Amino acid sequence: MTQTAAPAAALPAWGVAILAALAGACGALGHPPYDLPVAIVVPMIAGFVFLHMARTPRGALAFGWALGFGYFGLTLSWITEPFQVDAAETGWMAPFAVVLLALLLGAFWAAAMSFARWAGGRPWMLAVAWAGAELLRAYVFTGFPWAMLPQALVDLRLGQGLAWLGPHGLTLGLLGAIALGFTYPNAQFPGAVRLRMLMGGVVAVAALFLIRPIGVETPSLTDHTVRLIQPNAPQHEKWDPEKIPVFVNRQIDFTGAGDTVPDLIVWPETALPYLQEYAQPAFDAIAQAARGAPVALGIQRSDDRGYYNGMVVLDAAGQVIQSYDKHHLVPFGEYMPLPGLFRSLGIRALADRADSGYQSGPGPRVLDLGALGTALPLICYEAVFAHDVGGAATRPDFLMQLTNDAWFGMRSGPQQHLAQARMRAIEQGLPLIRAANTGISAVIDPKGRITASLALNTAGYLDAGLPAAAAPTLYARTGDLPWVFVVLAGLIAAVLHRARTRRTRTIDAGTHDA
């Protein structure tokens, strides 16, 4: 039995897998609604422990899968909520959706641990492979980077590292720091004890830094005021013909409320239940209520290709002067992969208007809002993708998210979605304004701090100053490409290490036989 296998002898493999799942679930406590950010280190530390315990790549695969299943299963438990909107038809899918999604996302972590064990089991190999798995999770099959490890850090000073490193660089940095702690305290050379003491001090300082909250200094504001509209239309009532006038009139009333006319009024995603081509009477009423202020609102439209989930900007006369179509659609929500297969099974996307689902727009587009400057629109799910937010041809003055988080339930889903919007603000050094149907509508400054907000599951409007943009961050200039090269270099180094080790063992075996 090898030295690395010894710790595994104390427990059967299934017992270790249960411990791994529990460690993963502890990591979920770092995210809303629990908000215990220090808990996010538990699955990271556990990953290196289980790598040490695994005897084979297959064992590491199982432990990594259990770790990821526990983490994603609890963090993404809100995924049952969309299936309860029409519970009679889709409610039965809810538990399967959570289990299958947790298994799918856990497979990325499993592959990372298995690779690291196969390559030699060194801690640095797991750090590189794990960061690479998270990179893949953000891109493959259109990506789903929800619940990345740095998402738990947006309230801490450590979360400001997103401005320098982005989500993938910060992930690699966190994992690399833990890998160092598992590597050098075991070094067999003079001074190892002093090195252990040094590493203990580094860990203590890092822990203090980890739990230190971000400062509350007053953000720099522009001279512009934005109004965010939050109608609080529950998803199961949003398209009810009897309730439609209630929610539309509520938004119009909020638009015209008060004595002050804001510089921009923002309604949430699909705020109007009509297609754009039939909505001019509603546009006229909205413009009248806005008293000359431009209004950005979510609305659907159609053409010969199909339906689009989009948004428009109305001028003082109620005419559409800017428009944008959502380009990063939600699989199984707004469209179905392999539509023919799922059609034969009688399964449709949860939010599609037609059998084919929605069509995607051409990509990120900056809108010119006159005196306010330029805005990059993000419709709902698009704020989850750091590389999409940085993908516009020109840098905007602020980010503008229109979302319908009624799909995400009444607790953790909307709060986690807000945390990701805050990540995008930090990464780009840009303010973000966010109008959400059921909340949480908010104004976010370039450091990710919420300067004003409306509570979840309340109806109302919010007038707030628009924060000023900061200088472009390092991550805004570089994007993910540097980390792709770093991860690839690390993976190649791990493969070469394995080949060199096997060659050395072969030579040693031949010498011994001779």
N, C-alpha and C positions, 0 to 999 in steps of 0.2 A: 504493500500500500504506500502511495506517495505521501509526502508531507501535506500537500494541499488537500488530500482526500480525508485526512484524519478527523477534522471537525465534523464531517458528515456522518461519521459512524455513530454519533450519539443519538441521532434521530433517523427514523425511516424517511425515505424521499418524500412520501406524501405529507409527513409532518413538517418538513422543511418548506414544502410548497404552500402549506397553510400559513406558516409564519411569513413567507414572502408576500402572500396576498394581504395579510394583515398589515405588514409594513407598507405596502402600496397604498392601502386604504388610509393609513396614518398621513401619508402625503397629501391626500385630498383635503385634510383639515387646513392646509395652507391657503386654500381658495375659499371664496364666498360660498355659503353663508357663514362659515366657521371663522375665517380670517385669522388664522394662527400661522403666520408666514414661516416661523422657525420650523414648523412641522414638515416643510418641503424637503428638508435635508434628510429626513428619515428614509424614504425610498432610495435616495442617492447613496447614502451610507450602506443601506441594506444590499444594494446591488453589488457593491464591492465585497461585502461579506459573503454573499451567496456565490459570487464568482470564485472566491477562495474555497468554498465548501464543495463546489461541483467537481465531480470526478472526471466527467466527460463533457464534450460539447452538447451531447443530448441532455445531460443533467442540467447544464447551464441554461439550455433552451427552456426546459420545464420551469426552472426557478424564475427566469426572466419573464416568462409568460404569466406565471402566477403573480409576480410583482406588478406587472403592467395591468393585469386583469383587476387586481384590487384597487389600484390607483384610478384607472379610468372608469371602472364600474361605479365607484362612489362619487367621483368628481362629476361624471356625466349622467348621474341618476335622473337629472331633470329631462333627459331625452324622452322620457315617457310622456311628457306633457303634450307634445303635438298630436300624439295618437289618441288623447282623451278629448280633443275638440269635437270629433265625431265618434264618440266611444262605441256606439252601436256598430259602426262599420270597421273601425280601425283599432279599437281599444285592445283587442286580443293580441295585436302585434307588439304592444308596448314592452312587456318583459323580454320578448325575443330581441327587440331592438337594442335594449341596454346590454344584454349578454353578448350578442353578436358584435356590437360596436366595441365593447371592452375587449373581446377576444381579438378582433381585428387590429385595434390599436396596440394591444399588448404584444401582438406578434412582432412589432417593430423593436420593442425592448428585448423580446426573446431572441431575435436574430442578432442583436448587438452583443448580448451576453454569450451566446453560442459562438459567435465569431471570435470574441476575446478569449474564450476558453480554448478554442481550436488553435489560435495563433500562439498561445503560450501562457495565457492566464495572467499576464502582467497588468497591473492597475491602469497604466497609461493606455493600454489597448482598449480597455472597456470605456475609458473616458472618450476616446476618439470614436469608437464604434457607436456608443450611445448618442453622442452629438450628431453623428452621421445618420442614425436612425431617425432622430427628430427632424433633421433636414429633409429626409425622404418623406416623412409624415406630412410636412408642409407643402409638398409638391406633387407626389404621385397620386394618380386617380383624382386629379384636381385639388388634392390636399385637404387636410383637416387638422390644422395646428392648434386647435382648441386645447386649453389646459397645459400649455408648455410650462416647464418648471419656473421660468422667470415671471410668469403671470402672477405668482404669489407675492412678488416683491415690489409691486407698484407703489405701495405706501412707505417703502423703506429707501434709505439712501443708496443701498446696493442696487435698487431698481433703476437708478439713474445711469447705471452702466449700459442700459439699452441705447442711450444716445451715442455711445462710443462703439459698442460691440454688436448692437442689434440682438434679437432674441437667440440666434444660434451661436453667436460669439459668447454671449453671457452664459448660455447653457454649457458650452465647452469650458468656459472659465470656472464655473461652479464644479463641474465634474472633475476638471483637472486639479483643482485645489484639494478635493477629497482624495483623488488618486495619489497626490503627493503625500498626504497623511498616511496612506496605506503602504507607500513604497519605502520612504527613507527611514522611518523609525525601525525597520527591520534590517537596515544596512549592517553588514558585517565588516566593520573597519574601526580603527581607533577613533574615539570621539562619538560613537553611536549614542551614548547616554546623553551627552550634551546636545546632540542633534534632536533626540527625542524631546528634551526640554524646550529646545527652540521651536520645534513643531507644535508642542503643546501651547506655547505662547502665541504662536501664529493662529492656531485654532481659536484660542480664547479671544484674541483681538477680532478675528473674523466674525465670531459669534456676536460680540458686542456691536460690530458694524452691521451685522445682519438684522438685529432687532432695533437698531436706531431709526426712528421715523424720519421721514423727509421734513425739511423745515416748513414753516407756515408763513413765511414772509409774503407780503402783499405783491401779487403779480403786476407786471406792467400792462396797462390797458390802453387800447386805442380810444379814439373819440366816438366810436360807433357802439350802438346798442342793438342787440338782437333779441327777438321775442321767440321763444320756443313754445309750441302748442302741444299739449298732451291731453287728448280726448278721453283716454281710458275706456276704449271700446273692447270688451272681452271678445276673444276670437270667435266663440260660438254665437255671438250676437252681432258681430261686425257686418255680416252680409244679410242679416234678417231684414226683409223689406219694411217691417214695422219699426225697426230700430234705426235704420239708415238715416231718416230725417233727424232723429235725435242727435246722433253723433256728428252729422254734417253741420247742423245748426249750432251745436256746441262749439265747434271749431271756428265757425264764422263769428260767433259772439266773442270768443277769446281773441280773435284777430282784431276786432274793433274795440276791445275793452280799454278803459283808462283814458286819461287826457293826453298822454304822451304817445307820439307816433314813433315807433322804432325805425331803425335803418334797414332792417331785414326781418321778415317773419318766416319761420320755418315750421311746416307741418310734417308729420311723420310719413313713413312708408305707406303706400296704398291708402292715403288719407281720404281720397274720394272713391266711392264705390262705382264709378262710371269709367268707361273707356274715354281716353282723351278726346277722341273725335266727336264725342257727344256731350262734352262737359262745358261748353262755352257759357250756358246760362249760369252754371255754378261758378265759373271763373269770373263772370261779371259781378256776382254777388260778393265774392271774396275780395275783388279789387275795390269795390265800394267800401267794404268794411275796413280794408287796409289803409284807406285815406292817403294813398299815394306811395306807400311803402311797397317795395318788391316782396313777393311771396314765393317761397320755394316749397313745393309740395310733391308728395309721392302719388303717382297715378299710373294706371296701366294703359297701354295702347296696343293697336294691332295693325298689321299690314299683310301683304300677300304671303309672307313667311310664317306668320303666326302672331302670338301675343308676346308682349315685353313688359317687364316690371321696371318702370322708369320713374322719372321725376321731371318737373318743368319749373321754370321761373316765370312768374307773371309780372308784367309791368303795371303801371298805374291805371291803364285802360283794360286790364284783364287779358292782354294778349301774351301769348307764349313767346318769350324772347331768348330763352335758353332751354335746352333739354338734354337729358342723359338717360341711357338705358343700362340697366344692371348687366354686367358682363360675367361676373363670377357667380354662377347659379348654384343653388343648394341641391346636390344629388339626393334623390328620393323625396325631396321637398318641392322643388320647382321643375325638376325634370327627372326622368327615369333612365339610368344607364340600361342598355340592352332593352329598349322599350318593347320590342316584339315578344321577348321572353316573358316579361312581367305582364304584358297585356294578355297573354295567353293564360296567365295565372289569375287574372282579374285584379291585379294590383296596380294602382295609379299613384303618381306623386301626390303628396298631401295637399299642396297648395296650387296645383296646376289648374288652368282654366279650360284646357282642352286635352284631348287624349295624348297629344304630342308634347305637352308641357310648354314651358316658356322658351323663347329664343334668347340667346345671349347678345348683348351689345358689343360694339367693336373694341372696348377696352377703356382704361382710365382716361378721363378727359377733364381738363381744368375749365371752369366756367368763369366768365368775366362778369362781376357784379358791380361794376362801375366804381363809385367812390369807396366801397368796402374793400376793393381789391379782387383777387381771384380766389376761388374755392375749388377744392377737389371733392366732388360728391362721392359718398360711400353709401350704398344701400344695404342695410342690415349686415348680412354675413360677410360682405366685402371688407369690413373693418377687422376681420380675423386674420387677414393675410398681410404681413409686413411687406412682402415683396410687391404686392399690388399697390399698396399705398405709396411706395417709392417708385412706381412704374410710370408715372405721368411724364410727358415730354418736358414740361416746365414745372418749376417749384411753385406751389400756390402760396397764398398768404394765410390760409387757414383750411382746415378739414371740416367737412360738413356731412354728418351721418344722419340719414333718415332710416328709421327702423321700426319694425312691428314686433316687439318682443313679447306680445301677447301669446305668440306661439311657444315661448320658452317657459311659460308657467308664471307663478307668483312669488318665486323665491330665488333659488340659486342661479338659474339660467340667465335672467336679466342682469343679475349682479356680476356674474362672470363675463358676460358680454361687455358690460361697462368697463371692467378691468382691462379687457383687450383694447378697447378704444383708448384708454389711458396709456397703454403701451405704445400705440401708434403715435400719440402726441409726443411722448418722450423720444421715441426713435427718430422722428423727423424734426423735432424742435419747433413744432407748430401747434397753435391752439386748435381745439376741436370743439365744434358745437354739435349737439346731439338731440334730436327730437324723436322721442319714442312714444308709441301709441299708449301703452300702459305704464311707461317709465322703464328705466330711469332717464329722464331728459336732463341734460347737464351741459354746462360750459366748463371746458377743461383747458388749463394753461399748458405751455410747452414743457413743463416739468411733470405733467400728468396729474397735477392737483385739480380737484374739483372746486371751482370758484363759486358756482351756484348750481342748484339742482332742484328738481321736483321729485317728491317721494314716489316710490313704486306703488302702483295700483291706486293712484289719485288722479282726478281730472283738474286741469288748471292751465295757467300759462305763466311763463317766467320771462321777465325782462332783465337782461344782464349786460354788462360791458363786455365787448369782444377783446380778449387778451391780444397783446402784440406778439408777433412771431419772433422767435429767437434766431440767431445765426444758424445756418445749416449745420447739422451735426455730422460727425465723422461717418456714422452709419448712413445718413442720408446721402453722403457722397459716394460711399463704397458699395452699399447693399450687401447681399449675401455672398457674392462671388469670392471674396478672400477666404471665407470660412469653408466654402466648397473645396478650394485648393488645399487648405490646411487639413481638412478631414481626409481628403484623398491621399495626401502625402502621408498622413498617419496610418491609414489603412494599408498603403503600399509598404510602409516600414514594418508593420505588423506581419504582413505576408513574408517579407524578406527575412524577418527575424525567425519565423517558423522554419523557413527553408534552411537557414543557416544552422539552426539548432538541430534539425534532422540530419543535416550533412555531418555535423560534428559528432553526433551520436553514432552515425554509421561508421565514421573513421575510427572512433574510440572502440566500437565493437570489433572492427577488423583488427585493430592493434591488439586487443585483448585475446582474440582467437589465435593470432600469430604467436 
